[in-house]
Structure formats: structure tokens, C-alpha cells
């Protein structure tokens, strides 16, 4: 039996499958192979950050998120030699790269929170032309058409908010990258179930590179991704949500991130003492200053290790992602 008989490469379904596999596996393999190089180079240049949740002084290579961005972009470019992608994929990649650029800038110098947020807000504007809906659709209620208001405010705001939510919900080894992989894969699965994957291949490439990065970032971390990583991946999450019109399901998947942000707001309003990090006790469990950030709630009330607290956050986000995946409708 010939190969062509077993695998009908003329079939649109088969072609889409090949593109999906290539878009995911190529950046995954490339990132997995190349990240040790980035670890070595960042260490040599002393671009390091302290791991505060270790009893011994531990310095970890930082700003490794640049590897995700570079590998995803190069892998996607190589795939264009064999496959033709929709314009939306290129626009999404441009927006993600712009956010990554601001992440690099934020890692190097402090340009000010207001300036950074304003500039990143307008970096999302290229996606406006490619949003698939201009309405809020609620299950069992109906749609609320917002038109230009949706395009001008919801689209760029969602991308901006998603990138900052990812940036804030971090701190433990593998926490931010693991949660991001869960959310991204969930959004891709939802797109696949709805048979709507044409416009997300660039995000699939970023997801593949992020999963490979996570294998080095998980406990105990060999590399941190810095602001360049959190803003890049956060923008990727926001981009796929607005491109696919998954505003409601995307919001559900990000509920733990949103709760974490609201806890931070409560902390600031009440003017509680500032505390950025906890520490590790002699028995390996975490000692945290308060329960006012989501990742600290469990270790504040129970003696758990960093790894256990991180897995609890994975489980929580995984639960909400399942709700988002199987939410009826295409919103």
C-alpha cells in the first residue's frame, strides 16, 4: 500500500493536521535543544536573578523568555516555506513580538508603569481588523452588539490585561509558564473542537516553544523567563482570545489570574505592608507573609512545599480551563 493511499495529503483535514503538528513540534524541539545554550550564555553574562524560595542562596539565569520568542518566530518562518498561512497569523505574531520587545525593555530599564501600559495598549491595535466578533455573547442570555466600542476598547484591553495577569501570577518555580501552557493548550483545544484553527498557527508555535521552556522552568528552575517571557506569552493568550472571539471562555480560563489581581488590588487599597517574597523553612515547606496573593493562600494555612503549592495552582487553573473548553457555543 502506497503512502499516498494511507495518507491522503489532498484532504484539507490532513493538511490542517500536518500544519498543526509542524507548528507545534518544530518550535518545541528547537526550544528544547536551544534553551541550554541560552542558560549557559545568560550565566556567562551574569544575567541572573535570585530564587527567593530556596534556603541556600540560589541564582538562576533570567530573561530566558527571549528564547521562546525567537524560537517561535524562526520556527513559524521556516514553516512558511511549506505551508501558506492566513494574514491573521502574521498579525498575531507581530503583536506578540511587540509585547516581547517591551518585556525586554522592561527587563533592562524602567520606563514607568503608565508609559509602558499606554504604549502596549496601542501595540494591540493591529488585531482590531482581525477580531472575529464585535459582540459579547453570554450563554443562555444572548448577544450584545458593541460594534466599534468592542474593536477600539475590548480587543486591545483584553490583550493588555492578559499579558499583565500572566506577569502578576508568578513567583514559584514553573508557576507562570505552567499556567500559561495550560491556558494556551486549552484555547487551542477549544478552537480545534469548533473546527476553527486557521488563524492560530502562530500561537500554536508559541505554545510549542513555551511547553519546551516549561520543562526547564519547572521545579527546580534552571531558568527564569523575566518580563520578556510573561509579556510575550500573556500577549499570545490575549491574541488568541480576541482572534477567536473567546472573550467569555477566555475570561473563565483566566479566573484564577483575575482573582490573584483582585487580591493584589485589595492589598493595595488596605495599604498592608509590602512583601514580595516568602521563604523556605528548614523542613522544605513555605513560609509566606500573608494570604493576600493567590499562590500564598495554601502555604499560609498549611505546610506545603513550593512544588505542592505550584501544582495546586495548576489544578485550579486546569479546572477553570475545562469549564472554558466545554462552554456551549463559540464565545
URMORA-V42490 format. One record per residue. N is the residue number from 1. RES is the residue in one letter. PHI is phi as a letter, one per 30 degrees, with the letter a starting at -180 (NA if undefined). OMEGA is omega in whole degrees, -180 to 180 (none if undefined). D_CENTER is the distance of its C-alpha to the mean C-alpha in whole Angstrom. Layout:
# URMORA-V42490
N;RES;PHI;OMEGA;D_CENTER, N;RES;PHI;OMEGA;D_CENTER
This chain:
# URMORA-V42490
1;X;NA;-178;43, 2;X;d;179;42, 3;X;d;-179;38, 4;X;d;179;38, 5;X;d;-180;40, 6;X;d;-176;37, 7;X;b;-178;34, 8;X;d;-177;35, 9;X;d;175;33, 10;X;d;-178;34, 11;X;d;177;32, 12;X;e;180;29, 13;X;d;179;27, 14;X;d;179;28, 15;X;d;178;27, 16;X;d;179;23, 17;X;d;179;23, 18;X;d;179;24, 19;X;d;179;21, 20;X;d;-179;19, 21;X;d;-180;20, 22;X;d;-178;20, 23;X;d;-179;17, 24;X;c;-173;15, 25;X;d;-178;18, 26;X;d;178;19, 27;X;d;178;15, 28;X;d;-179;15, 29;X;d;-179;19, 30;X;d;180;19, 31;X;d;-179;16, 32;X;d;-179;18, 33;X;d;-171;21, 34;X;d;-175;20, 35;X;d;174;18, 36;X;e;176;21, 37;X;d;178;23, 38;X;d;178;20, 39;X;e;-179;21, 40;X;d;-178;24, 41;X;d;179;24, 42;X;d;178;22, 43;X;d;180;25, 44;X;d;-179;28, 45;X;d;177;27, 46;X;h;172;26, 47;X;d;-171;23, 48;X;b;176;22, 49;X;b;-179;21, 50;X;d;173;22, 51;X;c;-171;21, 52;X;d;-177;23, 53;X;c;175;23, 54;X;b;-178;25, 55;X;d;177;29, 56;X;d;177;30, 57;X;d;-177;28, 58;X;b;178;25, 59;X;c;-174;24, 60;X;b;176;21, 61;X;e;-174;20, 62;X;c;180;17, 63;X;i;-180;15, 64;X;d;179;14, 65;X;d;178;11, 66;X;d;179;14, 67;X;d;179;14, 68;X;d;-177;11, 69;X;d;-178;12, 70;X;d;-179;15, 71;X;d;-180;15, 72;X;d;-179;13, 73;X;d;-180;16, 74;X;d;-180;19, 75;X;d;179;18, 76;X;d;179;18, 77;X;d;178;21, 78;X;d;180;23, 79;X;d;179;22, 80;X;d;176;23, 81;X;d;-174;27, 82;X;c;-177;27, 83;X;b;177;25, 84;X;c;-177;25, 85;X;c;177;22, 86;X;d;-179;22, 87;X;e;-178;22, 88;X;e;180;19, 89;X;d;-180;17, 90;X;d;179;18, 91;X;d;179;17, 92;X;d;-179;14, 93;X;d;178;14, 94;X;d;-180;16, 95;X;d;179;14, 96;X;d;180;11, 97;X;d;178;13, 98;X;d;177;15, 99;X;d;177;12, 100;X;d;178;12, 101;X;d;178;15, 102;X;d;175;15, 103;X;d;177;13, 104;X;d;179;16, 105;X;d;-180;19, 106;X;d;177;17, 107;X;d;-175;18, 108;X;c;-177;21, 109;X;b;179;23, 110;X;c;-179;22, 111;X;c;179;23, 112;X;j;-176;23, 113;X;d;-176;20, 114;X;d;180;22, 115;X;d;-179;22, 116;X;d;-179;19, 117;X;d;-179;18, 118;X;d;-179;20, 119;X;d;179;20, 120;X;d;178;16, 121;X;e;-178;17, 122;X;d;175;19, 123;X;d;180;17, 124;X;d;-174;16, 125;X;e;178;19, 126;X;e;-179;19, 127;X;d;-175;17, 128;X;e;-178;20, 129;X;d;-172;22, 130;X;c;174;20, 131;X;d;-175;19, 132;X;d;180;21, 133;X;b;174;22, 134;X;b;-177;24, 135;X;b;169;24, 136;X;d;179;23, 137;X;c;-179;24, 138;X;c;179;24, 139;X;e;176;26, 140;X;i;180;29, 141;X;c;180;30, 142;X;k;-177;29, 143;X;c;176;28, 144;X;b;-177;28, 145;X;d;-179;28, 146;X;c;176;27, 147;X;h;-176;27, 148;X;d;178;27, 149;X;d;178;26, 150;X;d;-177;23, 151;X;d;-174;22, 152;X;d;-174;23, 153;X;b;-176;21, 154;X;d;-176;19, 155;X;d;-179;17, 156;X;d;-180;16, 157;X;d;-179;16, 158;X;d;-180;13, 159;X;d;179;11, 160;X;d;-179;12, 161;X;d;-179;12, 162;X;d;-179;8, 163;X;d;-179;7, 164;X;d;176;10, 165;X;d;178;9, 166;X;d;-180;6, 167;X;d;-176;9, 168;X;d;-176;12, 169;X;d;-175;11, 170;X;a;176;11, 171;X;k;177;15, 172;X;d;177;15, 173;X;e;176;15, 174;X;i;-176;12, 175;X;d;-175;11, 176;X;d;-178;8, 177;X;d;179;7, 178;X;d;178;9, 179;X;d;-179;7, 180;X;d;177;4, 181;X;d;179;6, 182;X;d;-178;9, 183;X;d;-179;7, 184;X;d;179;6, 185;X;d;178;10, 186;X;d;178;11, 187;X;d;178;11, 188;X;d;178;12, 189;X;d;179;15, 190;X;d;177;16, 191;X;d;-180;16, 192;X;d;180;18, 193;X;d;179;21, 194;X;c;180;21, 195;X;h;-178;22, 196;X;b;-176;20, 197;X;c;-173;18, 198;X;e;-172;20, 199;X;c;-173;17, 200;X;b;-176;14, 201;X;d;177;15, 202;X;d;178;13, 203;X;d;176;10, 204;X;d;178;12, 205;X;d;179;12, 206;X;d;179;9, 207;X;d;178;8, 208;X;d;179;11, 209;X;d;-179;11, 210;X;d;178;8, 211;X;d;178;10, 212;X;d;177;13, 213;X;d;-179;12, 214;X;e;-179;11, 215;X;d;176;15, 216;X;c;-177;16, 217;X;d;-179;14, 218;X;d;-175;15, 219;X;d;-9;18, 220;X;d;-173;20, 221;X;d;173;18, 222;X;c;-179;19, 223;X;a;172;16, 224;X;c;-176;14, 225;X;c;177;11, 226;X;i;-180;13, 227;X;d;180;12, 228;X;d;179;11, 229;X;d;-177;8, 230;X;d;-180;7, 231;X;d;177;8, 232;X;d;-176;7, 233;X;d;176;3, 234;X;d;177;4, 235;X;d;177;7, 236;X;d;178;6, 237;X;d;179;5, 238;X;d;-178;8, 239;X;d;-179;10, 240;X;d;179;10, 241;X;d;-177;11, 242;X;d;179;14, 243;X;d;-177;15, 244;X;d;-178;16, 245;X;i;-178;17, 246;X;c;-175;15, 247;X;d;-178;16, 248;X;d;180;17, 249;X;d;177;15, 250;X;d;177;12, 251;X;d;179;14, 252;X;d;180;15, 253;X;d;-177;12, 254;X;c;180;10, 255;X;e;177;14, 256;X;e;177;14, 257;X;d;-179;11, 258;X;d;177;14, 259;X;d;178;17, 260;X;e;179;15, 261;X;d;-179;16, 262;X;d;176;19, 263;X;d;177;20, 264;X;d;179;20, 265;X;d;178;22, 266;X;e;179;24, 267;X;e;-178;25, 268;X;d;180;25, 269;X;d;-180;28, 270;X;d;178;30, 271;X;h;175;30, 272;X;d;-180;29, 273;X;e;-180;29, 274;X;d;177;26, 275;X;b;-176;25, 276;X;c;-173;22, 277;X;b;169;22, 278;X;c;178;24, 279;X;a;-179;26, 280;X;c;177;27, 281;X;d;-180;30, 282;X;d;-179;33, 283;X;d;177;32, 284;X;i;178;29, 285;X;d;-176;27, 286;X;c;171;25, 287;X;c;-176;27, 288;X;c;-173;25, 289;X;d;-178;27, 290;X;a;178;26, 291;X;c;-171;24, 292;X;c;167;23, 293;X;b;-166;19, 294;X;e;-177;18, 295;X;d;-179;17, 296;X;c;-174;21, 297;X;d;-178;22, 298;X;d;180;23, 299;X;d;178;24, 300;X;d;-176;26, 301;X;c;-178;28, 302;X;b;177;28, 303;X;d;179;29, 304;X;b;177;26, 305;X;d;177;24, 306;X;e;-180;21, 307;X;d;180;20, 308;X;d;179;21, 309;X;d;179;19, 310;X;d;179;16, 311;X;d;175;17, 312;X;d;177;18, 313;X;d;175;15, 314;X;d;-178;13, 315;X;d;-179;16, 316;X;d;179;16, 317;X;d;178;13, 318;X;e;178;14, 319;X;d;-179;17, 320;X;d;177;15, 321;X;d;175;13, 322;X;d;176;17, 323;X;d;-180;18, 324;X;d;-180;16, 325;X;d;-173;16, 326;X;c;174;20, 327;X;d;-179;21, 328;X;d;177;24, 329;X;j;-175;24, 330;X;c;-176;21, 331;X;c;none;19
